[in-house]
Every structure is written in C-alpha cells, then in structure tokens.
Amino acid sequence: MVQGVNDEKILAKLRVLGYSEFLALKLYENFGGMAVTVAEAQRKRIRRCIRVNTLRTEANSLRRSLEAKGFSLETIDGIPEGFVVKSEPKTPALGSTHEYLFGHYYIQSMVSMVVAKVLDPKPGETVLDLSAGVGGKTTHISQLMKNQGTVVAIEPKRERVFSLRSNISRMGVVNALVLQMDGRSAQNLTMKFDRVLLDAPCSGTGLVSKFPGLKNRLKKDDLDVLTSLQETLLDTAVRLVKAGGVIVYSTCSVIREEGEDIILRELEKGRSKPENLDQDSIVAARNPALPGTLRFHTHTHDTEGFFICKLRKI
C-alpha cells in the first residue's frame, strides 16, 4: 500500500516512464525510494557482449580477427571467454561476420555468461538444462565441459528447438541431446544428473532496457502463473539432481517473488542448502538479503536485471 505523498510521487514518476500501475507498484515494493533510479537506468542501452567459443577458437585469435574488421573489444573481469563490444563498424554486423557464422562466438550478455560459470560444470559430468531456450547457456555449458560428458537440453517450444539445434551445430557442440518437452515432465526421466540449470521462464522485468514493451505487459495473474511454474520446475530440478549435486536457479527478473521468495520456500523443505559463491567476477553482485544468491541490476552493473542462486542437494 502507498502510505504518503512521497510514495505517490515515486509511483507517478514510474507511470510517466511508461510503467503499468501493477509493475510500478512492484518496483516500489522491491526498491522503495530507489525505484525511479532502477527504472531510469533501464532506459539506457546496456553494453553488448560476446562469448568466445573455445571449442572452435581461442580468445586472442578471435580478438585480433574482429579488431581487424573494426570492432573494439574489452575483456570482462573473471570471464576470460567474454568480451564487451565497445564499438562496432557499420558493416559487418556483429551477427553476420564470418567468425559468427562459423561459431567462433555467441552474442551473449555478461550476466548470462555468469549463470553457466556459477553452475561450474566439469568434463565427463551429466548436466541438465531444464529450460534451454535457444541455447546460449546450453552451448556455454558444453564449452566449459570441453564437449566431454552429456548435456540434456529441454525446451518445450518447437520454434525455439529449431534455433537451439542450429546453435548447437554452429558452435561445434557434440555432447548435447535436445528433448522437446515440458520441463515439468522431466521428472519422468530415469537418470539423475550431477548438475541442473534452471533458467526459469519469468516476467522478464530485468530486460526492459532491451524490450521496453515489458513495462506495461505484466499483470498479477501472469505473475501468479509464472511463480507457480518456477516453483514446480525448481522442485523438478531438485528431484533430478544426485545427492550432493548442484542446482542453479536463475531468472531475468528484478522482482523478489521470482527470486528470493522461490528459493526461501525451497530451503524450507530441507532438501538443499545455499552454496558459497566466490568467483571473482561475481563478488560485487553478492546478494546480502540471501546467502548463495546474486542480484544484478542495470543501474549498478550495466547489464540486465538478473537473479542467480546456487544450491547443493543435501
């Protein structure tokens, strides 16, 4: 509930910035007096990044090739396979260079790369990507596994499965199996996994800088459906991982209902515990509200809004 004049001023500014009444209230609930700062930051274009595909090339070689074409690249602290694209030529476009078409890199945000780094898959393991989308994180997982072991990538939408398979092929991934199915049905699989990634379907409220139309699309019923789905998928992920195995849960959302609240309900079940996060690239994003979790925000990290949690099954 809005209590005072100052609160109403914040909501009025959010409405002027194009946010629906429901999402304006959610931003206010989550950020209080910082809500306008969060919203204004999402009006800016965030930095573009690429992930070097070390299955096909190496970072210095790719950097030389792209800089010879007029691109300017900068390394990302803690992610040796990642580059920020500081500037680009008018042609070729980043998604149409020969290097891109031959699978030497993937256009991917820094925080999206962090998700697979937090999962930390090892060569020879069995890994489940429970909501694979078009394969950005799937191919990164295979890359970190050096194409050794098995990655099972699940995606329910047929049009995304086509893109997923295409990216797997383009990036030279040979250890991934694609299943077109609803992730909630994955509990019927007979195998257990060393690690499970659940980059869950969500409101996308951390992606407003990319997709401004998200400002006025979310409704209460939508959020209720999404949080129910997220909780069910996380339950599936925990069931499918081996005892002692790792689960990483992530959403491109700034709303705690899709992040901290989901994890707190999981922890109450006593099946898993937060895992320490100590990689150099993510120290600044540690979430003081909940150990074992990260919060990235556009206004503080110059990337999409993201929630990431690492759990270990007891």
C-alpha positions as a Python dict, from the first residue, in 0.01 Angstrom:
ca = {
    (1, 'M'): (0, 0, 0),
    (2, 'V'): (113, 354, -76),
    (3, 'Q'): (134, 548, 251),
    (4, 'G'): (240, 906, 182),
    (5, 'V'): (282, 1190, -63),
    (6, 'N'): (642, 1098, -137),
    (7, 'D'): (540, 741, -217),
    (8, 'E'): (277, 867, -461),
    (9, 'K'): (536, 1092, -627),
    (10, 'I'): (757, 788, -690),
    (11, 'L'): (468, 597, -844),
    (12, 'A'): (374, 899, -1056),
    (13, 'K'): (730, 915, -1194),
    (14, 'L'): (719, 545, -1276),
    (15, 'R'): (392, 595, -1464),
    (16, 'V'): (549, 881, -1661),
    (17, 'L'): (833, 644, -1752),
    (18, 'G'): (572, 410, -1903),
    (19, 'Y'): (526, 151, -1631),
    (20, 'S'): (184, -2, -1572),
    (21, 'E'): (18, 52, -1235),
    (22, 'F'): (89, -309, -1135),
    (23, 'L'): (457, -307, -1231),
    (24, 'A'): (509, 40, -1083),
    (25, 'L'): (378, -92, -751),
    (26, 'K'): (604, -398, -777),
    (27, 'L'): (910, -182, -841),
    (28, 'Y'): (817, 35, -546),
    (29, 'E'): (768, -271, -322),
    (30, 'N'): (1107, -408, -424),
    (31, 'F'): (1317, -90, -436),
    (32, 'G'): (1136, 176, -237),
    (33, 'G'): (1293, 517, -297),
    (34, 'M'): (1537, 365, -550),
    (35, 'A'): (1256, 252, -784),
    (36, 'V'): (1288, 556, -1010),
    (37, 'T'): (1667, 511, -1033),
    (38, 'V'): (1613, 148, -1135),
    (39, 'A'): (1352, 247, -1395),
    (40, 'E'): (1558, 530, -1543),
    (41, 'A'): (1863, 304, -1578),
    (42, 'Q'): (1655, 65, -1786),
    (43, 'R'): (1604, 340, -2045),
    (44, 'K'): (1971, 318, -2142),
    (45, 'R'): (2120, 72, -2384),
    (46, 'I'): (2335, -175, -2193),
    (47, 'R'): (2673, -289, -2317),
    (48, 'R'): (2685, -563, -2580),
    (49, 'C'): (2900, -865, -2507),
    (50, 'I'): (3018, -1178, -2683),
    (51, 'R'): (3135, -1516, -2554),
    (52, 'V'): (3434, -1670, -2730),
    (53, 'N'): (3362, -2031, -2823),
    (54, 'T'): (3678, -2211, -2714),
    (55, 'L'): (3555, -2529, -2881),
    (56, 'R'): (3639, -2362, -3214),
    (57, 'T'): (3894, -2088, -3144),
    (58, 'E'): (4072, -1901, -2866),
    (59, 'A'): (4017, -1555, -2725),
    (60, 'N'): (4325, -1369, -2852),
    (61, 'S'): (4285, -1507, -3203),
    (62, 'L'): (3920, -1401, -3221),
    (63, 'R'): (4000, -1058, -3079),
    (64, 'R'): (4260, -998, -3349),
    (65, 'S'): (4018, -1107, -3622),
    (66, 'L'): (3733, -885, -3504),
    (67, 'E'): (3951, -582, -3432),
    (68, 'A'): (4089, -611, -3785),
    (69, 'K'): (3728, -571, -3902),
    (70, 'G'): (3680, -253, -3697),
    (71, 'F'): (3537, -388, -3370),
    (72, 'S'): (3674, -265, -3039),
    (73, 'L'): (3671, -523, -2759),
    (74, 'E'): (3738, -514, -2387),
    (75, 'T'): (3794, -811, -2157),
    (76, 'I'): (3544, -896, -1881),
    (77, 'D'): (3693, -942, -1534),
    (78, 'G'): (3660, -1300, -1417),
    (79, 'I'): (3524, -1429, -1750),
    (80, 'P'): (3824, -1499, -1977),
    (81, 'E'): (3598, -1615, -2261),
    (82, 'G'): (3393, -1294, -2253),
    (83, 'F'): (3439, -957, -2427),
    (84, 'V'): (3249, -630, -2407),
    (85, 'V'): (3195, -486, -2755),
    (86, 'K'): (3295, -122, -2702),
    (87, 'S'): (3229, -12, -3060),
    (88, 'E'): (3126, -169, -3391),
    (89, 'P'): (3173, -84, -3757),
    (90, 'K'): (2869, -14, -3976),
    (91, 'T'): (2947, -335, -4158),
    (92, 'P'): (2975, -625, -4099),
    (93, 'A'): (2713, -652, -3826),
    (94, 'L'): (2812, -843, -3513),
    (95, 'G'): (2572, -1124, -3603),
    (96, 'S'): (2686, -1165, -3964),
    (97, 'T'): (3066, -1187, -3955),
    (98, 'H'): (3235, -1499, -4084),
    (99, 'E'): (3355, -1566, -3732),
    (100, 'Y'): (2999, -1559, -3600),
    (101, 'L'): (2866, -1782, -3877),
    (102, 'F'): (3145, -2033, -3816),
    (103, 'G'): (3058, -2049, -3447),
    (104, 'H'): (3363, -1871, -3309),
    (105, 'Y'): (3148, -1662, -3074),
    (106, 'Y'): (2799, -1623, -2932),
    (107, 'I'): (2634, -1286, -2873),
    (108, 'Q'): (2553, -1308, -2505),
    (109, 'S'): (2524, -1070, -2210),
    (110, 'M'): (2782, -1077, -1935),
    (111, 'V'): (2531, -1185, -1670),
    (112, 'S'): (2406, -1469, -1890),
    (113, 'M'): (2765, -1596, -1904),
    (114, 'V'): (2784, -1577, -1524),
    (115, 'V'): (2499, -1830, -1495),
    (116, 'A'): (2697, -2112, -1656),
    (117, 'K'): (3012, -2009, -1467),
    (118, 'V'): (2819, -2040, -1138),
    (119, 'L'): (2694, -2385, -1245),
    (120, 'D'): (3061, -2476, -1299),
    (121, 'P'): (3010, -2799, -1500),
    (122, 'K'): (3304, -3038, -1532),
    (123, 'P'): (3414, -3257, -1824),
    (124, 'G'): (3256, -3601, -1805),
    (125, 'E'): (2957, -3500, -1593),
    (126, 'T'): (2587, -3534, -1677),
    (127, 'V'): (2416, -3194, -1683),
    (128, 'L'): (2052, -3099, -1736),
    (129, 'D'): (1947, -2765, -1884),
    (130, 'L'): (1583, -2770, -1782),
    (131, 'S'): (1470, -2466, -1981),
    (132, 'A'): (1721, -2432, -2261),
    (133, 'G'): (1562, -2167, -2484),
    (134, 'V'): (1774, -2111, -2794),
    (135, 'G'): (2092, -2248, -2637),
    (136, 'G'): (2309, -1963, -2513),
    (137, 'K'): (2368, -2126, -2177),
    (138, 'T'): (2348, -2481, -2316),
    (139, 'T'): (2640, -2421, -2554),
    (140, 'H'): (2835, -2243, -2281),
    (141, 'I'): (2789, -2545, -2053),
    (142, 'S'): (2922, -2778, -2323),
    (143, 'Q'): (3213, -2542, -2380),
    (144, 'L'): (3305, -2546, -2011),
    (145, 'M'): (3279, -2928, -2021),
    (146, 'K'): (3513, -2934, -2324),
    (147, 'N'): (3250, -3138, -2511),
    (148, 'Q'): (3302, -3427, -2268),
    (149, 'G'): (3016, -3584, -2077),
    (150, 'T'): (2648, -3530, -2154),
    (151, 'V'): (2422, -3224, -2160),
    (152, 'V'): (2048, -3283, -2186),
    (153, 'A'): (1874, -2968, -2309),
    (154, 'I'): (1496, -2946, -2263),
    (155, 'E'): (1283, -2690, -2447),
    (156, 'P'): (905, -2711, -2495),
    (157, 'K'): (859, -2461, -2782),
    (158, 'R'): (912, -2602, -3128),
    (159, 'E'): (1037, -2278, -3284),
    (160, 'R'): (1300, -2245, -3012),
    (161, 'V'): (1405, -2608, -3057),
    (162, 'F'): (1497, -2529, -3418),
    (163, 'S'): (1717, -2239, -3304),
    (164, 'L'): (1860, -2448, -3019),
    (165, 'R'): (1966, -2725, -3255),
    (166, 'S'): (2107, -2471, -3501),
    (167, 'N'): (2320, -2303, -3234),
    (168, 'I'): (2441, -2637, -3101),
    (169, 'S'): (2556, -2729, -3451),
    (170, 'R'): (2709, -2386, -3526),
    (171, 'M'): (2905, -2385, -3202),
    (172, 'G'): (3051, -2731, -3260),
    (173, 'V'): (2879, -2892, -2961),
    (174, 'V'): (2873, -3273, -2982),
    (175, 'N'): (2779, -3375, -2627),
    (176, 'A'): (2426, -3227, -2614),
    (177, 'L'): (2095, -3410, -2651),
    (178, 'V'): (1785, -3199, -2723),
    (179, 'L'): (1443, -3303, -2593),
    (180, 'Q'): (1131, -3112, -2695),
    (181, 'M'): (912, -3142, -2387),
    (182, 'D'): (767, -2950, -2095),
    (183, 'G'): (1027, -2924, -1820),
    (184, 'R'): (766, -3025, -1565),
    (185, 'S'): (751, -3368, -1731),
    (186, 'A'): (1127, -3416, -1694),
    (187, 'Q'): (1073, -3579, -1354),
    (188, 'N'): (977, -3889, -1556),
    (189, 'L'): (1335, -3919, -1680),
    (190, 'T'): (1505, -4226, -1538),
    (191, 'M'): (1851, -4074, -1499),
    (192, 'K'): (1996, -3848, -1231),
    (193, 'F'): (2225, -3554, -1303),
    (194, 'D'): (2541, -3412, -1147),
    (195, 'R'): (2420, -3058, -1210),
    (196, 'V'): (2093, -2898, -1317),
    (197, 'L'): (2046, -2549, -1457),
    (198, 'L'): (1702, -2393, -1436),
    (199, 'D'): (1699, -2058, -1614),
    (200, 'A'): (1329, -2033, -1547),
    (201, 'P'): (1057, -1870, -1757),
    (202, 'C'): (984, -1537, -1589),
    (203, 'S'): (838, -1188, -1624),
    (204, 'G'): (1148, -1054, -1797),
    (205, 'T'): (1137, -739, -1584),
    (206, 'G'): (1516, -729, -1590),
    (207, 'L'): (1513, -695, -1970),
    (208, 'V'): (1324, -367, -2004),
    (209, 'S'): (1637, -200, -2145),
    (210, 'K'): (1615, -445, -2438),
    (211, 'F'): (1238, -480, -2461),
    (212, 'P'): (1063, -159, -2344),
    (213, 'G'): (721, -313, -2411),
    (214, 'L'): (767, -522, -2095),
    (215, 'K'): (694, -211, -1888),
    (216, 'N'): (320, -242, -1925),
    (217, 'R'): (268, -608, -2009),
    (218, 'L'): (284, -782, -1672),
    (219, 'K'): (-37, -842, -1478),
    (220, 'K'): (-98, -1001, -1138),
    (221, 'D'): (-245, -1317, -1289),
    (222, 'D'): (63, -1351, -1514),
    (223, 'L'): (297, -1324, -1216),
    (224, 'D'): (94, -1581, -1021),
    (225, 'V'): (117, -1827, -1311),
    (226, 'L'): (489, -1768, -1354),
    (227, 'T'): (581, -1811, -987),
    (228, 'S'): (379, -2133, -969),
    (229, 'L'): (564, -2263, -1277),
    (230, 'Q'): (902, -2158, -1136),
    (231, 'E'): (838, -2337, -809),
    (232, 'T'): (726, -2655, -987),
    (233, 'L'): (1029, -2652, -1218),
    (234, 'L'): (1266, -2597, -926),
    (235, 'D'): (1107, -2890, -746),
    (236, 'T'): (1168, -3097, -1060),
    (237, 'A'): (1532, -2981, -1074),
    (238, 'V'): (1594, -3084, -712),
    (239, 'R'): (1435, -3424, -769),
    (240, 'L'): (1652, -3490, -1075),
    (241, 'V'): (1990, -3396, -929),
    (242, 'K'): (2202, -3653, -745),
    (243, 'A'): (2260, -3624, -371),
    (244, 'G'): (2544, -3376, -330),
    (245, 'G'): (2475, -3235, -677),
    (246, 'V'): (2435, -2871, -778),
    (247, 'I'): (2126, -2679, -887),
    (248, 'V'): (2149, -2328, -1029),
    (249, 'Y'): (1826, -2129, -1047),
    (250, 'S'): (1815, -1802, -1240),
    (251, 'T'): (1562, -1552, -1374),
    (252, 'C'): (1595, -1230, -1573),
    (253, 'S'): (1365, -1060, -1322),
    (254, 'V'): (1408, -783, -1066),
    (255, 'I'): (1107, -897, -863),
    (256, 'R'): (1179, -1092, -544),
    (257, 'E'): (870, -1311, -594),
    (258, 'E'): (1059, -1473, -885),
    (259, 'G'): (1389, -1491, -698),
    (260, 'E'): (1442, -1483, -322),
    (261, 'D'): (1088, -1593, -238),
    (262, 'I'): (1112, -1902, -460),
    (263, 'I'): (1443, -2001, -301),
    (264, 'L'): (1325, -1940, 55),
    (265, 'R'): (1033, -2177, 1),
    (266, 'E'): (1271, -2438, -139),
    (267, 'L'): (1505, -2404, 159),
    (268, 'E'): (1214, -2456, 398),
    (269, 'K'): (1176, -2807, 253),
    (270, 'G'): (1520, -2903, 388),
    (271, 'R'): (1635, -3074, 67),
    (272, 'S'): (1910, -2832, -33),
    (273, 'K'): (2134, -2561, 103),
    (274, 'P'): (2290, -2244, -44),
    (275, 'E'): (2633, -2291, -199),
    (276, 'N'): (2911, -2040, -142),
    (277, 'L'): (2971, -1805, -437),
    (278, 'D'): (3329, -1683, -451),
    (279, 'Q'): (3418, -1633, -819),
    (280, 'D'): (3598, -1303, -877),
    (281, 'S'): (3353, -1194, -1146),
    (282, 'I'): (3052, -1200, -916),
    (283, 'V'): (3172, -1068, -581),
    (284, 'A'): (3015, -727, -646),
    (285, 'A'): (2677, -889, -714),
    (286, 'R'): (2651, -1095, -395),
    (287, 'N'): (2304, -1056, -251),
    (288, 'P'): (2317, -961, 120),
    (289, 'A'): (1948, -1048, 152),
    (290, 'L'): (2010, -1420, 93),
    (291, 'P'): (2343, -1613, 103),
    (292, 'G'): (2424, -1817, -205),
    (293, 'T'): (2246, -1574, -435),
    (294, 'L'): (2339, -1291, -669),
    (295, 'R'): (2148, -982, -777),
    (296, 'F'): (2250, -793, -1091),
    (297, 'H'): (2085, -460, -1169),
    (298, 'T'): (2115, -231, -1469),
    (299, 'H'): (2180, 77, -1253),
    (300, 'T'): (2469, -86, -1064),
    (301, 'H'): (2618, -345, -1302),
    (302, 'D'): (2538, -211, -1652),
    (303, 'T'): (2373, -536, -1751),
    (304, 'E'): (2028, -692, -1741),
    (305, 'G'): (1848, -736, -1412),
    (306, 'F'): (1912, -1094, -1303),
    (307, 'F'): (1876, -1324, -1004),
    (308, 'I'): (2105, -1626, -966),
    (309, 'C'): (2113, -1885, -688),
    (310, 'K'): (2338, -2187, -641),
    (311, 'L'): (2209, -2475, -428),
    (312, 'R'): (2355, -2810, -330),
    (313, 'K'): (2125, -3103, -270),
    (314, 'I'): (2157, -3249, 78),
}
